[in-house]
Amino acid sequence: MPRKPPPRSSPSEPVRGIPKKLQIRVFRPIGTRKPGFSFSRRSAMRNQNQLLIRLAALVVLTLVAGTLGYHLIEDGWSLFDGFYMTLITLTTIGYSEVHPLSPAGRVFTTVLIVIGLGAAAAVVGQFARIMIEDNLSAKWRNRRMVKQISRMKNHVIICGFGRIGNAISRELGGMGIPCVIIDRDDSRSEGSRTQNLPTVMGNATSDETLIEAGIKRASILVAALSNDSDNLFVALAARDLNRDLTVIARGEDKGIETRMLRAGVDRVVYPAQLGGGQIARLVGDELGHVEEESRSRRLADVMGYDLQIFRNFRQAKITVQEILATTEALEIAAVIDSEGRHHTRPAADHEVKSGETAVLLVETVSTPHLEAGDIREAVSMGIPGVDEEHVAMLEMVNRIRGAGPSREGSKRVAQLLSELQEYTLKHFHHEEQLMLSVDYPGTEHHMEQHRFLAGEFDRISGDIPNLDPVDLAGILETWISTHIEEVDRLYAEHLNKIEV
C-alpha cells in the first residue's frame, strides 16, 4: 500500500521539537473560513494573473514573429526595420511604411494586425478588469470588516501592529480571543489584514478611530505603541470613552509609569525588561547559577503586585467572599469554571465549585510560602507519625517551587509531583488504617475526601506544561493546608479525646 503523507500541521498548533512558549501562531488551521479573503478568491486571483502573463507573452511573441517575418519576407529589410514596422502596425499609429511592401508583405501585415491587436486588446482589458475587481474587492472587504467589528463584544483592542502588537495578536488568536488592530501605518495595517485580523487604520489617540474599533464594547485595550507619550494619550482617550475598560500599556521609560497609572492605565509592562530578565534566568538556570529567590520571581510582578492561582479542592462550593477571607488576596481577578469559561471580576457571592480555579491579585510582600522552620508548627496536630508525613509533603512542595522554569525544570517538576503523589497515597492509607483502628465515625467521609484529592492529582499532572512551578506549588500548598485544617483536625480531635 502506498504510504499516506503525514498530516500537515496547522501553524496554530504547537510544532514538535520547539518549546510551546517560544512558538508564535500566525494563522488559523487550513480550512478555517475567515472573512474577507477566502480560498476561492485566492484561486481566482491566481488564475487571473496567469491569464494576464500568458496574454503578455502572446504580445511579445507577436512582436518577435512580426520582426522576423518582415526580415524574411521583404528583401533588404533589417531586423530593426521589421521591429519598427511591427510596432507601428500593432499600435495603429499610422506612420507610412518603412519600405514599399510586396504582396506577400501586405498579406503578412493583415494577419499581424488581426492577431496582434487582438492580443494587445486582451491584455489591456484583463489588466483593467483586475484593477477594477481589486478596487471593488477592497471596498467589499472593508465594509465586511466594519460589520464584523460592529458585532464584536468583550474583545481586545491592540493599538500598534509592530513586533510587540503582532506577537500579542498571534498569541491571542491562538487562545481564541477576538481582537481588533489599530495602526496608522499603511504597510502594517495591510499586514494585519493579510492575517485576516479586523483592522482600523488611523490614529489610536483619536476618539473616532477608537469608536470605530468598538471601544465602548471592548473589555481590554493594549497600548503597544513604541512611544510612551503616545501610549499615555491612548490611555487617556480610551478611559474617557469606556470607564470599565482594562488598559494595559507598553512602557519603555519607568519614569513615566506614575503618569500612566494616573491616566487610567491598569498595568504597565516593560517588554525589554521582561524579555531580558527571562533570557537571563533561562541562561542562568541552564548554567546552574540561578538562586532560589530569583527562580521564584514572577514575570507578572508589576509594582509590588502579583497574580496567584487558587483551586477549590473542597467538595463543597465556596464564594468569592469566602476566598478573600481565607487568603491574603486583595481582589479576585477572574474565576475559571469547569467548562473553561472566564468570569472576570466576579461578584462577592459568586460561587466557585469544586475543582474550579480563581485568579487572585495579591501583594508580593504578602505571598510568602511556608519555610522549613514554619512547616511543623503549621501542620502540627499532636499525632507524631502523621505530623512527620505532613511535614514531608510540604517540604516536597517547596522543592517543586524551586524547580525553575527551564525545560529541565519542567521534567524535575513532573518527577517531584509523581513522588509527592506516591507519598501522599501512602499517607492516605496510613491515616485510613489509623481511623479504622479507633472506629472514627467520620471515616467514610474522610476516605471520600482522599479519593477526591487523589483524582485531583491526575488533573494537576495534565496541567504541568501550562503551570509555572510557583503557581503549582501554591495550588498544592493550599490543598494540603486546607485538607489538614478542615478535615484532618476533625479526626485528630477525636483521637485526642480518646487519648490514643
DRENDREN-874549 format. One record per residue (C-alpha): x, y, z; residue in three letters. Coordinates in steps of 0.1 Angstrom, whole numbers, padded with zeros to 4 digits, always signed. Example, Ala and Ser with C-alpha at 12.3 -4.5 7.8 and 13.67 -1.06 7.14 Angstrom:
REM residues 2
+0123-0045+0078Ala
+0137-0011+0071Ser
END
This chain:
REM residues 500
+0000+0000+0000Met
+0013+0035-0007Pro
+0023+0054+0023Arg
-0001+0081+0034Lys
+0016+0115+0035Pro
+0019+0129+0071Pro
-0008+0153+0081Pro
+0001+0189+0076Arg
+0003+0206+0110Ser
-0016+0238+0113Ser
+0006+0268+0121Pro
-0017+0275+0150Ser
-0008+0242+0166Glu
+0024+0236+0186Pro
+0053+0224+0164Val
+0072+0193+0176Arg
+0106+0200+0189Gly
+0100+0236+0197Ile
+0090+0247+0232Pro
+0054+0258+0232Lys
+0062+0292+0249Lys
+0086+0300+0220Leu
+0061+0293+0193Gln
+0041+0321+0177Ile
+0009+0311+0160Arg
+0004+0331+0128Val
-0027+0317+0110Phe
-0056+0296+0119Arg
-0057+0260+0107Pro
-0061+0254+0070Ile
-0097+0251+0061Gly
-0109+0276+0087Thr
-0132+0301+0070Arg
-0120+0336+0075Lys
-0140+0367+0065Pro
-0128+0389+0036Gly
-0103+0366+0019Phe
-0115+0331+0010Ser
-0096+0303-0007Phe
-0119+0307-0038Ser
-0108+0343-0041Arg
-0071+0334-0039Arg
-0076+0308-0066Ser
-0095+0333-0088Ala
-0067+0359-0085Met
-0041+0334-0093Arg
-0059+0323-0124Asn
-0064+0360-0135Gln
-0027+0367-0130Asn
-0017+0336-0150Gln
-0040+0346-0178Leu
-0025+0382-0179Leu
+0010+0367-0181Ile
+0000+0344-0210Arg
-0016+0373-0229Leu
+0015+0395-0223Ala
+0037+0366-0236Ala
+0015+0364-0267Leu
+0021+0401-0274Val
+0058+0397-0270Val
+0057+0366-0293Leu
+0038+0386-0318Thr
+0064+0414-0318Leu
+0092+0388-0323Val
+0072+0370-0351Ala
+0065+0403-0368Gly
+0101+0414-0367Thr
+0114+0381-0381Leu
+0085+0379-0407Gly
+0093+0412-0423Tyr
+0130+0405-0422His
+0125+0372-0441Leu
+0096+0382-0464Ile
+0109+0416-0476Glu
+0142+0419-0494Asp
+0168+0442-0478Gly
+0149+0448-0446Trp
+0170+0448-0414Ser
+0157+0434-0381Leu
+0152+0469-0368Phe
+0131+0477-0399Asp
+0110+0447-0392Gly
+0106+0456-0355Phe
+0097+0492-0363Tyr
+0071+0481-0389Met
+0056+0456-0364Thr
+0054+0482-0336Leu
+0037+0509-0357Ile
+0013+0483-0371Thr
+0002+0469-0336Leu
-0001+0504-0321Thr
-0021+0517-0351Thr
+0000+0549-0350Ile
-0005+0553-0388Gly
+0030+0562-0399Tyr
+0039+0553-0435Ser
+0055+0520-0444Glu
+0093+0518-0438Val
+0097+0504-0474His
+0071+0496-0500Pro
+0055+0463-0492Leu
+0053+0433-0515Ser
+0020+0414-0520Pro
+0033+0388-0495Ala
+0042+0416-0471Gly
+0007+0430-0472Arg
-0009+0396-0465Val
+0015+0392-0436Phe
+0006+0427-0423Thr
-0031+0418-0424Thr
-0026+0386-0403Val
-0003+0406-0379Leu
-0030+0432-0373Ile
-0057+0406-0366Val
-0035+0386-0342Ile
-0015+0414-0326Gly
-0043+0439-0320Leu
-0065+0411-0305Gly
-0037+0401-0281Ala
-0030+0437-0271Ala
-0067+0444-0266Ala
-0070+0413-0244Ala
-0040+0424-0223Val
-0054+0459-0217Val
-0089+0445-0210Gly
-0076+0419-0185Gln
-0054+0445-0167Phe
-0084+0469-0164Ala
-0106+0441-0151Arg
-0081+0432-0124Ile
-0077+0468-0113Met
-0115+0473-0111Ile
-0121+0440-0093Glu
-0093+0447-0068Asp
-0108+0481-0060Asn
-0143+0467-0056Leu
-0130+0437-0036Ser
-0111+0460-0012Ala
-0142+0481-0006Lys
-0162+0449+0000Trp
-0136+0436+0024Arg
-0136+0469+0043Asn
-0173+0470+0045Arg
-0174+0434+0058Arg
-0147+0442+0083Met
-0167+0472+0096Val
-0197+0449+0101Lys
-0176+0423+0118Gln
-0162+0448+0143Ile
-0197+0462+0150Ser
-0208+0428+0161Arg
-0178+0422+0184Met
-0182+0424+0222Lys
-0157+0419+0251Asn
-0129+0419+0225His
-0093+0432+0229Val
-0081+0463+0210Ile
-0044+0463+0202Ile
-0030+0498+0193Cys
+0001+0494+0172Gly
+0009+0464+0150Phe
+0047+0464+0153Gly
+0066+0435+0166Arg
+0050+0436+0200Ile
+0015+0441+0187Gly
+0019+0414+0161Asn
+0031+0389+0187Ala
+0002+0398+0211Ile
-0024+0393+0183Ser
-0009+0359+0173Arg
-0010+0346+0209Glu
-0045+0359+0214Leu
-0056+0343+0182Gly
-0042+0310+0194Gly
-0062+0314+0225Met
-0094+0321+0206Gly
-0097+0357+0219Ile
-0111+0382+0194Pro
-0091+0413+0188Cys
-0091+0445+0167Val
-0059+0461+0154Ile
-0054+0499+0152Ile
-0024+0512+0133Asp
-0018+0544+0112Arg
+0009+0528+0090Asp
-0002+0515+0056Asp
+0021+0486+0054Ser
+0015+0474+0089Arg
-0023+0478+0085Ser
-0021+0458+0053Glu
+0000+0432+0071Gly
-0027+0427+0098Ser
-0054+0425+0071Arg
-0035+0397+0053Thr
-0036+0378+0086Gln
-0074+0383+0085Asn
-0074+0404+0116Leu
-0101+0431+0119Pro
-0082+0463+0114Thr
-0089+0500+0117Val
-0064+0523+0100Met
-0060+0556+0119Gly
-0046+0574+0149Asn
-0052+0554+0180Ala
-0054+0586+0201Thr
-0084+0597+0180Ser
-0119+0592+0195Asp
-0133+0584+0161Glu
-0107+0557+0155Thr
-0113+0541+0189Leu
-0151+0542+0185Ile
-0147+0525+0151Glu
-0127+0498+0168Ala
-0156+0492+0192Gly
-0140+0508+0223Ile
-0174+0510+0241Lys
-0179+0473+0238Arg
-0143+0462+0244Ala
-0131+0446+0276Ser
-0093+0453+0273Ile
-0071+0477+0254Leu
-0034+0472+0249Val
-0014+0503+0241Ala
+0015+0487+0223Ala
+0029+0518+0205Leu
+0067+0524+0206Ser
+0064+0558+0222Asn
+0055+0562+0259Asp
+0038+0595+0253Ser
+0016+0581+0226Asp
+0006+0552+0248Asn
-0003+0578+0275Leu
-0026+0597+0252Phe
-0042+0564+0240Val
-0049+0555+0276Ala
-0065+0589+0283Leu
-0087+0587+0253Ala
-0097+0551+0259Ala
-0105+0557+0296Arg
-0127+0587+0287Asp
-0147+0566+0263Leu
-0150+0534+0284Asn
-0147+0537+0322Arg
-0149+0499+0327Asp
-0121+0492+0302Leu
-0089+0474+0314Thr
-0059+0492+0299Val
-0025+0476+0296Ile
+0003+0498+0283Ala
+0037+0490+0269Arg
+0064+0510+0286Gly
+0100+0519+0278Glu
+0108+0545+0304Asp
+0100+0537+0341Lys
+0100+0574+0349Gly
+0066+0579+0331Ile
+0049+0549+0348Glu
+0033+0571+0375Thr
+0018+0594+0350Arg
+0004+0564+0330Met
-0012+0550+0361Leu
-0028+0584+0368Arg
-0040+0585+0332Ala
-0060+0553+0338Gly
-0036+0526+0328Val
-0042+0494+0349Asp
-0009+0478+0342Arg
+0024+0489+0326Val
+0045+0462+0311Val
+0082+0466+0300Tyr
+0089+0442+0272Pro
+0127+0448+0272Ala
+0129+0443+0309Gln
+0107+0412+0309Leu
+0124+0397+0279Gly
+0159+0404+0292Gly
+0151+0391+0327Gly
+0136+0360+0313Gln
+0165+0353+0290Ile
+0190+0359+0318Ala
+0171+0335+0341Arg
+0170+0308+0314Leu
+0207+0311+0307Val
+0215+0312+0344Gly
+0192+0282+0351Asp
+0209+0262+0324Glu
+0243+0270+0339Leu
+0231+0263+0374Gly
+0237+0299+0386His
+0202+0309+0394Val
+0194+0314+0431Glu
+0162+0301+0446Glu
+0149+0336+0452Glu
+0154+0346+0415Ser
+0138+0313+0404Arg
+0105+0321+0421Ser
+0105+0357+0408Arg
+0073+0362+0387Arg
+0070+0379+0353Leu
+0035+0390+0364Ala
+0050+0411+0391Asp
+0041+0447+0385Val
+0048+0475+0410Met
+0046+0451+0440Gly
+0015+0432+0429Tyr
+0013+0396+0416Asp
-0012+0370+0404Leu
-0017+0337+0421Gln
-0038+0306+0413Ile
-0063+0293+0438Phe
-0081+0260+0431Arg
-0110+0248+0452Asn
-0101+0213+0464Phe
-0132+0211+0486Arg
-0162+0191+0476Gln
-0184+0220+0486Ala
-0189+0253+0468Lys
-0171+0284+0482Ile
-0179+0320+0474Thr
-0156+0347+0463Val
-0161+0365+0496Gln
-0150+0334+0515Glu
-0119+0330+0493Ile
-0109+0366+0501Leu
-0115+0360+0538Ala
-0093+0328+0539Thr
-0065+0342+0517Thr
-0045+0374+0517Glu
-0058+0384+0482Ala
-0067+0419+0475Leu
-0092+0410+0448Glu
-0104+0381+0427Ile
-0094+0389+0391Ala
-0112+0361+0375Ala
-0128+0327+0380Val
-0123+0299+0355Ile
-0152+0274+0357Asp
-0152+0237+0349Ser
-0161+0244+0313Glu
-0131+0267+0308Gly
-0152+0299+0308Arg
-0136+0331+0323His
-0157+0352+0347His
-0138+0385+0352Thr
-0142+0405+0384Arg
-0168+0381+0399Pro
-0193+0394+0425Ala
-0187+0386+0461Ala
-0215+0360+0461Asp
-0202+0342+0430His
-0198+0305+0438Glu
-0166+0287+0429Val
-0174+0250+0426Lys
-0153+0220+0435Ser
-0123+0218+0411Gly
-0127+0253+0397Glu
-0100+0279+0397Thr
-0098+0315+0409Ala
-0070+0340+0399Val
-0060+0361+0429Leu
-0045+0396+0429Leu
-0021+0398+0458Val
+0007+0419+0471Glu
+0041+0403+0465Thr
+0051+0412+0501Val
+0021+0392+0513Ser
+0027+0360+0494Thr
+0053+0341+0514Pro
+0054+0303+0513His
+0060+0280+0542Leu
+0097+0279+0551Glu
+0111+0247+0566Ala
+0111+0261+0601Gly
+0075+0271+0599Asp
+0061+0239+0584Ile
+0059+0218+0616Arg
+0041+0244+0636Glu
+0016+0250+0608Ala
+0006+0213+0604Val
+0010+0201+0639Ser
-0020+0180+0651Met
-0003+0162+0680Gly
-0001+0129+0662Ile
+0037+0122+0658Pro
+0036+0098+0628Gly
+0010+0118+0609Val
+0027+0152+0617Asp
+0060+0139+0602Glu
+0042+0129+0570Glu
+0026+0163+0567His
+0059+0180+0571Val
+0075+0157+0544Ala
+0047+0165+0520Met
+0051+0203+0524Leu
+0088+0200+0520Glu
+0082+0183+0487Met
+0060+0212+0477Val
+0089+0236+0484Asn
+0112+0216+0462Arg
+0086+0219+0434Ile
+0086+0257+0439Arg
+0123+0258+0434Gly
+0125+0236+0403Ala
+0128+0266+0378Gly
+0110+0274+0345Pro
+0135+0257+0321Ser
+0129+0226+0301Arg
+0149+0206+0326Glu
+0130+0223+0354Gly
+0097+0210+0339Ser
+0110+0175+0339Lys
+0121+0179+0375Arg
+0086+0192+0384Val
+0069+0162+0369Ala
+0093+0139+0388Gln
+0087+0157+0421Leu
+0050+0157+0416Leu
+0050+0120+0409Ser
+0070+0114+0441Glu
+0046+0136+0461Leu
+0016+0118+0446Gln
+0030+0084+0456Glu
+0039+0096+0491Tyr
+0005+0112+0496Thr
-0013+0080+0487Leu
+0007+0061+0512Lys
-0001+0088+0538His
-0038+0085+0530Phe
-0036+0047+0535His
-0018+0053+0569His
-0045+0077+0580Glu
-0073+0054+0570Glu
-0058+0025+0588Gln
-0055+0047+0619Leu
-0091+0059+0617Met
-0105+0024+0612Leu
-0085+0011+0642Ser
-0102+0036+0666Val
-0137+0034+0649Asp
-0136+0070+0640Tyr
-0173+0079+0629Pro
-0162+0102+0601Gly
-0140+0076+0584Thr
-0162+0071+0553Glu
-0164+0109+0547His
-0127+0112+0552His
-0120+0084+0527Met
-0142+0102+0502Glu
-0121+0133+0505Gln
-0090+0112+0500His
-0104+0097+0468Arg
-0114+0131+0455Phe
-0080+0146+0461Leu
-0063+0115+0445Ala
-0082+0123+0414Gly
-0071+0160+0416Glu
-0035+0148+0414Phe
-0042+0133+0380Asp
-0058+0166+0368Arg
-0028+0186+0380Ile
-0004+0162+0363Ser
-0020+0170+0330Gly
-0017+0208+0336Asp
+0021+0207+0343Ile
+0031+0222+0309Pro
+0008+0252+0315Asn
+0017+0258+0351Leu
+0046+0278+0365Asp
+0063+0259+0393Pro
+0055+0287+0417Val
+0018+0285+0408Asp
+0018+0248+0410Leu
+0034+0249+0445Ala
+0008+0274+0456Gly
-0020+0251+0445Ile
-0005+0221+0463Leu
+0003+0241+0494Glu
-0033+0255+0495Thr
-0047+0220+0490Trp
-0026+0204+0517Ile
-0031+0232+0543Ser
-0069+0232+0537Thr
-0071+0195+0540His
-0052+0194+0572Ile
-0070+0223+0587Glu
-0106+0214+0577Glu
-0106+0176+0575Val
-0076+0161+0594Asp
-0081+0181+0625Arg
-0116+0165+0630Leu
-0102+0130+0634Tyr
-0072+0145+0654Ala
-0096+0159+0679Glu
-0114+0125+0681His
-0081+0108+0687Leu
-0071+0133+0714Asn
-0104+0128+0732Lys
-0100+0091+0735Ile
-0063+0096+0743Glu
-0048+0074+0716Val
END
